[in-house]
Structure formats: C-alpha cells, structure tokens
C-alpha cells in the first residue's frame, strides 16, 4: 500500500479516537446535569467527517455527517437532548467506531491495486437550513491491516517548542563558526606569505632547504584542513537548516483544527440576528502555526460578528435597495509568500466614508476641512477604523462587540507581526483582510540604520530598496514625494525620514539618499534611512521597550556581537505618519543645504509644467536657486512649514485649488511671510485684474502675452 495512505490512515486512527472520546465525555456530563458543550461536539463531528473524507472512507464520513446533523438540530432548537437523542447519538458514535475497527479485519486490495484516492475539493458551509439525514451508504472497501502499521506519537506543544529552541541554538552556534572560518583563512594567508618570505632559505645550506620544505608541507596541510573544515561546516549548516525547517513544520496544523468551530458559530449568529444569509467558509485545510491560529480566533470572531451586525441588512432593507433578500458572508483562508491570508467579507452597505471622516474629526484624528477642499484619500479614512476606541456604530449591540471597535483586531495583528486592511467590495459590501506569517517567530527582516542606531523591518512589507538623488524628491502640497513606476503606471509615494518618524532629529545626508519602499495594505511609504544593511531570516522575539507602548515595535532580533535590534511595526509607522504628516514634512529629510545652487532662492508657482520648466531654466541660468510648486495651496503649505527660506515668489494667477490672488492675500496676512516679494505672471491682462493684484500687495504684475525674459530678470533684480 502507498506509504502516504498508511500515514493518513494511522493519523485518522488517532484523530477519530480523540473526537469520539471527547463527544462521549460531553454526553456523559450532560446526563449528570452539566451544560452540554454543543459547539465543541458539533466541531468535532464536522472535523471527523472531513478527516474521513480525506482518507476516502465514505461509510465513516456518512455516519459522521449524520452525527453532525443531529447536533445541528439541537443547536437550531428543532430537537432536545433527551434520552432518545442521547441513545441516537451514542449509536452513531458506536457505528463510527465499528466502521474504523473493521479496517484491520478487511481483506487488502488485489495486487497492483494499491493507491491513494484522488483529492476532493474542500467543502463549504452554506446557508442556515437544517441538514438532511440520508440513508446509510454502502460500506466502503476495507484497507488491509497494514494500514495502521505506522505509529504516531503525541507530544505536548511545550516539548515541540523545546526542540525548536534547541534547533535555533544550533543554528546560532553555527553562525558563530563563521568567525572561526575567517580566522582560519587568515592563518592560511599568513603562512603563504611566510613561505614567500622564506624563499631565501632555499638558496642557503641544507638546513635552510629542509626548513623551507617543512614550511611548504605545513602550508599544504593547513590548506587541506581548511578545505575540509569549510566542506564540513557547509554540510553541518545544510543539516541544521533542514532540521530547523522540519521542526518548524511540526508546529503547523490545518486551520480546521482551531478555526473549524467558526462555521457553526457564524450560522448561529445569523439566526440570532433575524437575518438570512448564504455562508461560506473556504480554505480551512491550509496549514499554519497552531499558536498563530489560536491568536487569530478571537479577532476573526470579532470580524464575523461585525459582518453580521453591520454587513447584513434586514430582508426588507435589501429588497428596497434591489438586492436579493438573502445576504452573504464569507470567511476565506489562503497562503502565499510565507503568509497566511484570511479575509472576512459581506455584501452589505459597505464602509460609510462620510461617517468615518466625521468620527475622525470629532476624535481629533483628522483636521476639519472646508467645503471646497477634497476629502481625505479613501485608504487614509479606512485606516482610521483600526484606531483605539474608534467606532461609527450608532447603537451598541451584542453581536458587534459592544462598541469595542476594530482596534482589537489591529492590536492582535501587531502582536502577530501581521497586517490588517479594509476595502470596499464591488458592487457593494466590505472586505477585511488579515495577513500574518505562517510561523509565529521566524521571518525575513530588513536590517537598516537610522538616527544612529540599528532597526529592523519585516521583509514581507518591503517592496523595494531605493537609492535616490536628492533632486528626485518632489513636493506636493508642501510634502516630499517620490514618483515611481508600479504596475505600468506612475505612482506618487510620500517620503519621510525614519529618524524623524521615530521622534529623533533627521541626520543630515549628503549625496544619494537610501530609502526603503514600504507597502502596508494599500498604502506605500518611502522611508529614508542612513544605511540599508541586509535581509536575514531571524527569530523575532517579544520585547518590552518604551517604544512598544506606542505600538511601534513588534519584537526584537538578536545578532551575534551586537545589541538586540528592534523590529518596527509597518502598520504603526504608517499610522503615525498619517497623524503627524504636517510636522514630519516640516522636519524635512535631512538633506544638506550646502548642495543648493548659490544665489537667491525663488519659488515658481504655476500649474503648467511647461511654464514651470521654462521659468526654472531661465532663472537657474542666472544663478538663482529655483523651487517649484504646482499651485497656490502647495506653495502656501511649503512656505508655512518653515522648511524653505525663499527670497521671492513668482506665481501664476489662474491655478486650481488656490489661485495667485488667494495665495498673495494669504502671504500678506501671515506676519512670517508678508515680507516676501511676489511677482504675478498671468495671461489675464485686464486692467481690473492688474489693479487687484497690485492692491493685494504684488511687487509686480507681468502678462504672459508680452513676456520677455529680460523684463522678468530686470524686475527680479529691482525687487531683491
């Protein structure tokens, strides 16, 4: 028989016995008058059905299905746990045990007929209807007695973790061998140099030639030992890596073992809410670290409650919106790139961006905006729902968590070094995705230097490493940004100095900038650092430091011969940047001002890239330092930030968001900026416009129809 099938049947032998014993114990406790653990019994029956299906035992699968259906009837109130029901349940349990016991006595397959049945698609949990109880199916062919030949040893999780720790210590000890290998190579090089220096001995007497020969032999012996040592070290390192990987796999279990009870819980939530819905649970066969799955259970339960409470309208409301009377809620799991991705979605009304913004303003998370200002970006608004205490619920109910909000989910993701994001679904609804490493501790970490010390960043959020010229950083609304190509289109990415983001002074940087492009959910952020070191797969341990109180730290890694390196939370970094965007922009990137061109600094403000380029080339040819802004609001924000020292402003009049007249008026009303001379350049040559500009305080008004660069330069010369 195929070895894999033997292993599967042996594992099933252990698993089915555990489930049957637990269910029998629960029934016995119920007979004694204790509360019946219905959810756990249902989950175990469901798990037993799935396990029987996986090893192609249809008779056992059918009996487990009938057992599951009886538990479902109890949960839906269509049956009671009376004496008759207890007898029926025990009968199903005995039937399952008889089917499995018969495996050892069944004749084996004909020679050449051994094999494993083909894989079956994963099952889904649909609807809230009562499960049917079909007639018993014909008994399946029995596998031979050898099926149970493989033995399984059940160990406490603590023992497996101890083995994992031992494997980690072996890997660390091997890493220290790298220094010994380097020392050995140094000895080899020294001996070779000594041999070259001792060449004179070969031209001396017999004793000198003998000494030279002995030295040659010693050099050859050391070289041979060095080769053997390096080969042995490489083999041991490969064995250590394989050991660590196998130990890590010991902690991986199917998600079904931990999250399997969520499907019946979801059906019960829908029923209690008075709504109807099609329910889907997919991907429970994927494997992940048991500790990760256990830590996910509570936040996922919270998300499912929210999906039912906020994402499922009542049938009458859905009909009024042209939706089917029955809603839908889905829980899906998948793995990719070493990450477990779990999503909860619904087809309800979707996120109320207006209410989120109003709540954000009320809580001081967003500044109030005027009616003529555009709303904040969608991803920035949706990130607010994970802030502590943030809730848009008008009323508090039992299903949605009593107003706790989604911050509990974000906190759980921070502890798991994962991410959480919300996005609207099309054409309606909401989806929240959680992404966490499959393993609880070991993961790729980017090591870097900022603010004079070492930091780490989870490798999963690093999109690319950047080396930039300072002039590649542009300004939009007074904020430094970078234009990059992504997915075949240009994307504008905010740029911030990591040291400033962490509350330190930005270290001045001369020459090219080093930066890491961080991607957290749908948000990208370029972090300028002093040095990018390397990406290494390391064990990230929990840590208690001051920064952790602000949620900026997910753990720390130990490096040989160095102090522990703090690993930062990308989600917390993005959240802090969103809250402190203005002050961080004012702090700058730490560029050395000495790199600027000599001469006065002129800010050119024009929404036309052609005009900006023309004026920039004219002015720089005369030795001026030229800065550019795309409109009046961008210019005003940059000037107010205090990051710029500008000697003169040349501004267009007709621009979006804030025109030249409004910019001029704002500058003259600000005592810090009122002394800056302003030249208005525009195609509006109407005398009334000219008079208005001069009355507002413009130093000069030049029309583009009569533009002459000599006139512009002469006017600037008079005003400076």
Secondary structure, DSSP 8 states (H G I E B T S, - for coil): --HHHHHHHHHHHHHHHHHHHHHHHHHHHHHTT----HHHHHHHHHHHHHHHHHTT-HHHHHHHHHHHHHHHHHHTTSS---HHHHHHHHHHHHHHHHHHHTTTTS----TT---------------S----------------GGGG-S------HHHHHHHHHHHHHHHHHHHHHHHHHHHHHHHHHHHHHHHHHTHHHHTS-HHHHHHHHHHHHHHHHHHHHHHHHHHHHHHHHHHHHHHHHHHHHHTEEETHHHHTTHHHHHHHHHHHHT--EEEEEE-TT-EEEHHHHHHHHHHHHHHHHHHHHHH---HHHHHHTT--SSEEEEEEEEEETTEEEEEEEE-SS---HHHHHHHHHHTTSS----TTS----HHHHHHHTTSTT----SS--TTTTTT--THHHHHHHHHTT-EEEEEE-SSS-EEEEEEEESSSSEEEEEEEEETTEEEEEEGGGEEEEEEE-GGG-EEETTEEEEEEEETTEEEEEEEEEHHHHTTS----B-SSEEEEEEEETTEEEEEEESEEEEEEEEE-B----GGGGGT-EEEEE--TTS--EEEE-HHHHHHHHHHSHHHHHHH---B-GGGS-SS-EEEEE-S-HHHHHHHHHHHHHTT-EEEEESSHHHHHHHHHHT----SEEEEESS-SSS-HHHHHHHHHTSTTTTTSEEEEEES---HHHHHHHHHHT-SEEEEGGG--HHHHHHHHHHH-
